[in-house]
Amino acid sequence: MKFLVTCTAVLALTTMLSAQSDPSGAMPLEETGAQIDADTSAMAQIQAFLDAKGWTEGENSGKNGAFTVAYGVGTIAAPPNHPSYAASRPRAFAKAMLAAKSNMSRYLSVSISTAVMSNYQEANNNTTPTPQEEMAAALAAMPPDSLIGKARAYAGAKLDNLLRKEGVSIDAQRDAAQAAYAAAAEKAKRLAATEEFQRSVNSTSTALVSGLQAFFTVEGFDPETKQGEIGVVAIWSPVLAETAASLTSANVPTASKKGKKTIKEQVPSDPAVLLSTFGVQQKIDENGNYVLVSYGQSAARTSNSRAKNAAYSKARLDADGQIRSFAGESVVCSDALSEAEQSLDYNLEGQLPDYNDESSYSEYQKSVGKSLEINGITTVRQWTAVHPVSGQTVYGVVRMWSPSAAAKARQNKANIEASAKNGAAGRRSVAPVSPVTAQSGSAANTSTGSPMLNYGSQGDDDAF
């Protein structure tokens, strides 16, 4: 199956080389309108994006100084025809972002242990029976009229009758078992050599990760399994870390950037673009202040109005949770690789060695952010879109937060609470604070062409 993707926030493959010629490494924010074949994995699209930007995993150098790149991919567990496919997509992003955080943690510090064992042994060609084999042979040769022989025959006959009553074919099974045992015994006698190999690699990493923004997100498909995927390229920088720190303090960083358009104008209005945009991005508003923009998505359980409103609420909670994660989380990840194989070689003409593979792998990732009071989160836009693969409706909410907005919200909170207390006590309430003027403006970054699977809206190169 092939899907045409309208590129958003990144260049089409035909324009990637020209983007690399830009010394700033900046990618255009507006839609290119070009289409590429997107029947490819999210990781392949991530690699194409990194190649176009000239970035690699780990530390990179940009016009604002050094920054660190980590990436991850999460699978959309639900099949495209499943009713929960739309709801599974945000979960896939959460898995992708967790993978990026884990890769960031491993980059910062990882503890690795290894062990390797190899054993080769040639068998003893002595065919002298072991004591166990001699005892088994003696019992088998016991005369039928002896006490032991009669007891064996009686017990065997009783058991055979019981099994026959249950419909079990005793004779055929017994003959097959005896034949298998005889063949195994013969091979054991002709065993020439045994080779064993074992190897284990274990890694653990823990870190406190904060200020990690989802700079670039993309939806892809595994070309073999056709399973949906969400991929993310995440970025950390000292500037982002300062904004993350302001989430847990009352500090308001001084505006030091040239103002851009309003945040509402910078947020794409095209649902096809928003459909593939997840997580938190830092932008610069019209006053030169840093602002966090968070993109949340969800799905409605039913088609009634209450379920749709609940879908918006779930998307809002998803977006707010991304802002909380940006503030900082404890990340723990571990990997365990165990490789074991055994080869048995025989002195039998035409007999191939017996080979057993007993390898295993496990991966564990977890991030935790404790409860944190955040002031001043507001909604920029709500949207809906029909997913081109599943045909299901996706509900989205774009939220924003800034240190300056948080300071105003805290002041408003204090004034409103004081007013409520005065009113409850029968006293004249304090004058209400003028509400913050909502940002407005025409939306930008709309797409053209077929509204199929898209790249998400890209982050701002100037904002980290």
Phi, psi and omega in degrees: 000136181245140177232131175273134183246130173275116185293135175225132176069356173225167180278153168292163183302330182286347181246004183294322181296321179294329178292324180292338180284347178285116184299336180279346182074010184287142176254145181294142179278335184277160181290136181277333182082357180278159180236143177228161177284118186252018176280064184214165185285160177296324180296321178296321179289325175297315181297322177296320178296314180297321179296320180294325180279341185078025181258157173227164176297140183100206185281138177228167180242130179232183183291342177258009181114195183283148174212161185242138183246135171221151181221163180200161179228137175237140181273143173277104190296323182285140174294156181302332181268007180273143180300337182265012183299314181297321179288334182283339183295312176299328176294323177297321176295319179301321177293320179295317180292323176296320177296320178295318177296320179295319177294324175296317179298317178295324178296320181291315181191136178214139176258126186235132174237146181224155174206135180226135178222135175227131183225127177235132183217128175271137186287154175282125182279000179295123183264010179298128182298146175283163177305322179296318179294322178296320179295317180296320179293321180295319178295320180293330182270003181299131181303141181299332183271001177283165181299313180293320179297317179296319180297318179296316182295319181295312181297320180294319181294317179299315180295319179298319180295318179298317181291323178295323177297332178275001178084017180270133180279096186290312187298315182294318180293320180296318180295319179294319180294318179295322179293319179295320180295318180297319179294318179294321179295320179295317178295321180298322179292332183259013178298126183261317184202153177233131176237128180235143178220135176222139178212137178225141175227124180233136178225143176224146180211138174225140180199157171260112185251123177222156178073028180262113183257148177277089186290324185214129177234151183210148175251130182223182179225137173292124185295340181267311184269346185060026178273136181291151180218151170240129179242153181218139168252115183255149184229139171237143176208163177302326179294317178295323179296325178294319177294320178299320179295327180290343175290335182253008180218176179264012182287136176244106181302142179290134178298125183226008182247156175289134182297148177241202176290169175296158181299321180297325177289330181281333180285129181297146177259344182286119179301330179296329177281314181297332182301328182251019179250124182226160169081196185253136172232143175265132180232174179243126184275188184292344179260004180085010180272149174283137181225136174268129177245125185240134183248120179241150180221157176199186180220157179267139180289324179227182183264005181279166186296322181295320179294324178293317177296322177296325178297319176296321179295319178294322177294321177297316179296322176299314180295317180294324177297326177295323177295318178298318179297323179299327181297331178142136178221152172276125184247131176232131177215149179212151177226142178224119178245123178237120179242126180215134177214153181220137179232126179248120182252140187240154173271056179234128183296128179079001182271116178284152178298146171278132183234133178233131177247120182238043182276156179208160178212141176220148181222134181228132179221139178204139174228142184225130174235120182289168182301134183219128177281124180237129182253144168087021176280130180230164181265131177268317185199147167245147184207162172225152178207150176265122181291130187292339181269309184273338184075008181271153180275131177252135180250130184230153177225134175251123182244158180221152178211144175215156178301321180292320178294324178295320179297318179294321180295320178296320178294316177299321178300315180295318181293317181294319179294321177295320178297317180295320179294317179296319179294320179294331181271001179082016179259165178294131180281158179287158180295135180292149178280139179299132181294152178292131180295128181289142178284146180216170180147165181285145181283150180239182174065049177268154184260162173233168179086194184293128182280062180263200183299136187235159161290150177281171178293128185281153176290176183261120181298335182276352192256016177217000000 
